[in-house]
Structure formats: C-alpha cells, structure tokens
Amino acid sequence: MKTEKHFLENTIGVFKNYKTLAEKSFAQLQNDNDFHYTPDSESNSIAVIIKHISGNMISRWTDFLTTDGEKTYRNRDAEFVDDSATKEQLIRLWDKGWNVFFNTLHSLHENDLLKTVTIRGEALTVMQALNRQTAHYAYHIGQIVFIAKHIKNTEWKSLSIPKNKSDQHLKGSYLDNIK
C-alpha cells in the first residue's frame, strides 16, 4: 500500500472516530438545554461548538482544492453566538458539515496530498491542511465530551475505559483475542 493512500485512509478513520466520540456524547444528553449549557461565562456551549465546527467544515472543504478555505459567505463570529436551536436542528447542522467534509475527503486522491491549498491566505499542502484540521476538530470534540461529561456527572457512560477499570479491560481484551 502506498504511503499516501495509507495516510488518506488513516486520516478518514481518525475523523470518523472523533465524530463518533461527539455523537456518543450527544446521545447521552437529555434535552435541548443540555446543548446550550455553559460551565462558565467564558466557555462555549455544545451548540456553539457544533455551529463552529460545521461552519468551519463547510467553509474549508467546499471547493477545497480550488478556493481559499475561508469563504466570504462564512460569518465566523455568528458561530459563537448561542441561539435557541433545538437538538435536532443542531444535529442536522452537524451532519451537514461532516457530509461536506467527508465527501471532500473521499474525493481526494493520493496525488492531491502535496498540492497547495489556501486557508485564510496561507498556502498549505493538502497534507498540512488535513493535519491542521485534525488538531482543530480534536480540540473542539474534546470540549464537547468534557461539557457533556460535566452535565451528566455520575450518570456519564464512559466513551473509553472507565476509571479504575484498566485491569478488567486488559483481562477482557486478552481473553477476547485468544478465543
């Protein structure tokens, strides 16, 4: 397998995992208010983070190889204003951004990785742009998980190995692998 193909496949897999983490967090939230909760006056709500990620994805990944990733129609500042969007509206917006993003990722070819794209006037290779977005989306999805975990408190269902369960997990994984 060529390195470039492996990079693209791995990158898509990483983004699918991040998307799943956020969606498993959304599934644990009970109502619209949970999406608008902020832990303090300086933090963003999950609703705001969804708006921002979706706005970023639509801007960055529409006509990715041919236009600047910061589209003139994007109103980034408005993404950080919480409104009264319902959970369903937010999920639709979330899905719209991810659809644009994944459609573009799946359209890329190995020979695209070293092409130059522009984001906010900065020239980057496609590979650099993908790495940049990996860090950006991981950062915000970590915020989503943290806020959801804070909201659910003791009712939170771990998305990873729960605290103090590492040995149990290792024993289970070991047994699963020898069957």
C-alpha positions in Angstrom: 0.0 0.0 0.0 1.4 3.4 -0.9 2.2 5.8 1.9 -0.2 8.4 0.5 -3.1 6.1 0.3 -2.4 4.9 3.8 -2.3 8.5 5.0 -5.7 9.3 3.4 -7.4 6.1 4.8 -5.9 6.7 8.2 -7.0 10.3 8.3 -10.5 9.4 7.3 -10.6 6.8 10.1 -9.3 9.3 12.7 -12.0 11.8 11.8 -14.7 9.1 11.9 -13.5 8.2 15.4 -13.7 11.9 16.5 -17.2 12.3 15.0 -18.3 9.1 16.8 -17.0 10.4 20.2 -19.0 13.6 19.9 -22.1 11.7 18.7 -21.9 9.3 21.7 -21.8 12.4 23.9 -24.8 13.9 22.2 -26.7 10.7 22.7 -26.3 11.0 26.5 -27.7 14.4 26.6 -31.4 14.5 27.5 -32.8 17.8 26.2 -32.1 21.0 24.2 -31.0 22.8 27.3 -28.0 20.4 27.7 -26.7 21.6 24.3 -26.9 25.2 25.4 -25.3 24.8 28.9 -22.0 26.6 29.6 -19.9 25.7 32.6 -18.9 29.4 33.0 -19.3 32.8 31.3 -16.1 32.3 29.1 -16.9 28.8 27.8 -18.8 27.8 24.7 -21.9 25.6 24.8 -22.0 22.4 22.8 -24.5 24.2 20.5 -21.9 26.9 19.8 -19.1 24.3 19.2 -21.4 22.4 16.7 -22.1 25.7 14.9 -18.4 26.5 14.7 -17.2 23.1 13.6 -20.0 22.9 10.9 -19.3 26.4 9.7 -15.6 25.6 9.6 -16.1 22.4 7.7 -18.5 23.9 5.1 -16.1 26.8 4.5 -12.9 24.8 4.5 -14.0 21.8 2.5 -16.3 23.3 -0.2 -14.2 23.7 -3.4 -11.2 22.7 -1.2 -8.6 22.3 -4.0 -9.6 25.5 -5.9 -10.7 28.3 -3.5 -9.5 29.7 -0.2 -10.8 27.8 2.8 -12.1 30.9 4.4 -15.2 31.6 2.2 -16.6 35.2 2.0 -20.1 33.9 2.9 -18.9 32.5 6.2 -19.8 34.5 9.3 -17.4 33.0 11.9 -18.4 35.5 14.6 -22.1 34.4 14.4 -21.0 30.8 15.0 -20.1 31.8 18.5 -23.5 33.3 19.4 -25.7 30.8 21.1 -29.2 30.7 19.8 -32.3 28.6 20.6 -31.6 25.8 18.1 -33.1 22.5 19.1 -31.0 19.3 19.5 -32.5 18.1 16.2 -31.5 21.3 14.4 -28.0 21.2 15.8 -27.6 17.5 14.7 -28.7 18.4 11.2 -26.2 21.2 11.1 -23.5 18.9 12.5 -24.3 16.3 9.8 -24.3 18.9 7.1 -20.7 20.0 8.0 -19.5 16.4 8.3 -21.1 15.4 4.9 -19.3 18.2 3.1 -16.1 17.3 4.9 -16.2 13.5 4.2 -17.4 14.0 0.6 -14.3 16.1 0.0 -12.0 13.6 1.8 -13.3 10.7 -0.2 -12.8 12.7 -3.4 -9.1 13.2 -2.7 -6.5 11.1 -4.5 -3.0 10.2 -3.4 -1.5 12.7 -5.9 -3.6 15.5 -4.2 -1.7 15.4 -0.9 1.2 17.6 -2.0 -0.9 20.1 -3.9 -1.1 23.5 -2.4 -4.4 24.9 -1.0 -5.0 28.2 0.7 -6.6 28.8 4.1 -7.1 32.4 5.2 -4.5 33.4 2.6 -1.9 30.9 3.9 -0.5 28.3 1.5 -0.5 24.8 2.8 -0.2 21.4 1.3 -3.3 19.2 1.4 -1.5 17.1 4.0 -0.7 20.1 6.1 -4.3 21.2 5.9 -5.5 17.8 7.0 -3.2 17.8 9.9 -4.3 21.3 10.9 -7.9 20.3 10.8 -7.2 17.1 12.8 -5.9 19.2 15.6 -8.6 21.8 15.4 -11.5 19.3 15.3 -10.0 17.1 18.0 -9.7 20.2 20.3 -13.3 21.1 19.9 -14.6 17.5 20.2 -12.6 17.2 23.4 -14.6 20.2 24.6 -17.9 18.6 23.6 -17.0 15.4 25.5 -15.9 17.4 28.6 -19.0 19.5 28.7 -21.3 16.5 28.2 -19.5 14.6 30.9 -19.8 17.6 33.2 -23.6 17.8 32.5 -24.2 14.1 33.1 -21.9 13.9 36.1 -22.3 10.5 37.8 -24.7 9.3 35.0 -22.0 9.7 32.4 -21.3 6.5 30.4 -17.6 6.4 29.6 -16.6 6.6 26.0 -13.3 4.9 26.8 -12.0 2.6 29.5 -13.8 3.8 32.7 -11.7 5.0 35.7 -10.3 2.1 37.7 -11.3 -0.4 35.0 -8.0 -0.8 33.1 -7.1 -4.2 34.6 -10.6 -5.5 33.9 -10.4 -4.2 30.3 -7.0 -5.7 29.7 -8.1 -9.1 31.0 -11.2 -9.0 28.8 -9.2 -7.9 25.8 -6.7 -10.7 26.3 -9.4 -13.3 26.6 -11.2 -11.9 23.5 -8.0 -12.2 21.5 -7.4 -15.9 22.3 -10.9 -17.2 21.5 
